[in-house]
């Protein structure tokens, strides 16, 4: 429960922090470039029971976006995130400890709704779907030192929010928090890879 509370507070802080200094101000945004590219670096925090005890792992994403107007944009992204944890591998008549590494490459499409409160600060909500390419590798510690691996492709959805701070009309930095719902089939069983993708962002508009 403490982990879920920390994640919720982090996501809420990203959205609320930008609104507090400008209470009472109406949305303001000057005209600017309608396209952007953004790099996102951070962590993936698994939250499902299937990944209980697994490590917080690396998370990265590169995305291209297009604004239809100051309040609505679409974003296409490609990324990578991973996590690791200890498992028990059961063979007929025996079981052995193992170490599992799960790597995910998502291709996503998102709808982004922005609320520009002034020319410097732009909080937003983001939601979308994607195809997730999952590679799983288990290193088994037994007499033969076996390795197990499996690959899967699954569709998932994400929902979250973020905030951009405009350094200039063409450059911005920010932060983003997205929750991912994802259930690929690995080794013949569905595995819940639900978790939080938390990033710091740097982008260029053109």
C-alpha positions in Angstrom: 0.0 0.0 0.0 2.9 2.4 0.7 4.2 1.9 -2.9 0.8 2.7 -4.4 0.5 5.8 -2.2 3.9 7.0 -3.2 3.1 6.5 -6.9 -0.3 8.3 -6.6 1.3 11.3 -4.8 4.0 11.6 -7.4 1.5 11.7 -10.3 -0.7 14.2 -8.5 2.2 16.4 -7.7 3.2 16.6 -11.3 -0.2 17.8 -12.3 -1.0 20.1 -9.3 2.5 21.8 -9.0 1.9 23.8 -12.1 -1.5 25.1 -11.2 -0.7 26.4 -7.7 1.4 29.4 -8.8 -1.2 30.6 -11.4 -4.4 30.3 -9.5 -7.0 32.5 -11.1 -5.2 32.9 -14.3 -7.0 31.9 -17.5 -5.4 29.7 -20.2 -2.9 31.7 -22.2 -0.7 30.4 -25.0 1.0 32.2 -27.8 1.0 30.7 -31.3 4.1 28.5 -32.0 5.3 25.5 -33.9 2.8 22.7 -34.2 5.2 19.7 -34.3 7.6 18.5 -31.6 10.0 15.7 -30.8 10.6 14.7 -27.2 13.0 12.4 -25.4 11.9 10.8 -22.1 14.2 9.1 -19.5 13.2 7.7 -16.2 12.1 4.5 -14.4 9.5 1.8 -14.8 7.9 0.8 -11.4 6.1 -2.6 -11.6 3.0 -2.6 -9.4 1.2 -5.9 -10.2 1.1 -8.9 -7.9 2.8 -11.0 -10.6 5.9 -8.8 -10.3 5.9 -8.5 -6.5 9.5 -8.0 -5.4 10.8 -7.1 -8.9 13.2 -4.2 -9.2 12.4 -0.7 -10.4 14.0 -0.6 -13.9 15.1 1.7 -16.6 12.5 3.4 -18.8 13.0 5.5 -21.9 11.0 6.8 -24.8 11.3 8.9 -28.0 8.2 10.5 -29.4 6.9 12.7 -32.2 3.9 14.9 -31.6 1.6 17.2 -33.5 -0.7 19.9 -32.1 -4.0 20.5 -33.8 -4.5 23.5 -31.6 -3.0 24.7 -28.3 -5.2 22.2 -26.4 -5.1 19.0 -28.4 -2.3 16.9 -29.8 -1.4 13.4 -30.9 1.8 11.7 -30.0 3.5 8.6 -31.5 6.2 7.0 -29.5 8.7 4.1 -29.4 10.4 3.1 -26.1 12.0 0.5 -23.9 11.5 -0.5 -20.3 12.6 -3.4 -18.2 12.5 -5.0 -14.8 14.3 -7.9 -13.0 13.5 -10.3 -10.1 14.2 -13.7 -8.6 11.9 -16.6 -9.5 11.6 -20.4 -8.8 11.7 -22.6 -11.8 10.0 -26.0 -11.4 11.1 -29.0 -13.3 9.6 -32.5 -13.0 10.6 -33.7 -9.5 12.7 -30.6 -8.7 12.8 -26.8 -8.4 15.6 -24.4 -8.8 16.2 -20.7 -8.2 16.4 -18.4 -11.2 16.7 -14.8 -12.1 14.2 -13.3 -14.6 14.7 -10.2 -16.8 11.7 -8.8 -18.6 12.3 -6.3 -21.5 9.5 -4.5 -23.2 9.6 -2.4 -26.5 6.4 -0.4 -26.9 5.1 1.3 -30.0 2.3 3.7 -28.8 -0.2 6.2 -30.0 -1.6 8.8 -27.6 -4.1 11.6 -27.4 -2.8 14.5 -25.4 -5.0 17.2 -23.9 -3.2 20.3 -22.7 -4.2 23.1 -20.4 -1.7 25.9 -21.0 -1.9 28.2 -18.0 0.6 30.8 -19.4 3.4 30.9 -22.0 5.7 29.0 -19.6 3.7 26.2 -18.1 1.6 23.5 -19.8 0.1 20.7 -17.7 -1.5 17.9 -19.7 -3.3 14.6 -19.6 -2.3 11.7 -21.9 -4.0 8.5 -22.9 -3.4 5.9 -25.6 -2.9 2.4 -26.8 0.1 0.5 -28.1 1.7 -2.8 -29.3 4.2 -4.1 -26.7 6.9 -6.5 -27.8 8.1 -8.5 -24.7 11.3 -10.5 -24.3 11.6 -12.6 -21.2 14.9 -14.3 -20.1 15.4 -16.6 -17.1 18.8 -17.7 -15.9 18.3 -20.9 -14.0 20.9 -21.9 -11.4 21.0 -25.7 -11.6 23.5 -28.4 -12.4 23.2 -27.7 -16.1 22.9 -23.9 -15.8 19.9 -23.7 -18.1 18.5 -20.6 -19.7 14.8 -20.1 -20.5 13.4 -17.4 -22.8 10.1 -16.5 -24.4 8.8 -13.7 -26.6 5.3 -12.2 -26.8 3.4 -9.4 -28.4 0.5 -7.9 -26.6 -1.7 -4.8 -26.8 -1.9 -2.5 -23.8 -3.3 0.9 -22.8 -1.9 3.7 -20.8 -3.2 6.8 -18.9 -1.4 9.6 -17.1 -0.4 13.2 -17.0 2.5 15.5 -17.1 3.8 19.0 -17.3 5.9 21.0 -19.7 8.0 24.1 -18.8 8.7 26.2 -21.9 12.3 27.4 -21.9 11.5 29.2 -25.2 8.9 28.8 -28.0 11.1 26.0 -29.4 12.5 24.2 -26.4 10.8 22.7 -23.3 11.6 20.4 -20.3 9.1 18.5 -18.2 8.0 15.4 -16.4 5.4 12.7 -17.1 3.7 9.9 -15.2 1.9 7.1 -17.1 0.3 3.9 -15.8 0.4 1.0 -18.2 -2.1 -2.0 -18.3 -0.4 -4.9 -20.1 -0.9 -8.7 -19.9 1.3 -10.7 -22.3 1.3 -14.5 -22.4 4.7 -15.9 -21.3 5.5 -19.6 -21.0 1.9 -20.3 -21.6 0.4 -18.1 -18.9 -0.8 -14.5 -18.8 1.5 -12.2 -16.8 0.4 -8.8 -15.5 3.1 -6.2 -16.3 1.1 -3.3 -15.0 3.2 -0.5 -13.7 4.2 3.2 -13.8 6.4 4.8 -16.3 7.9 7.9 -14.7 10.1 10.2 -16.8 11.8 13.5 -17.1 11.4 15.0 -20.6 13.3 17.3 -23.0 11.7 18.4 -26.2 12.1 20.5 -29.3 9.2 22.2 -31.2 9.5 22.9 -35.0 
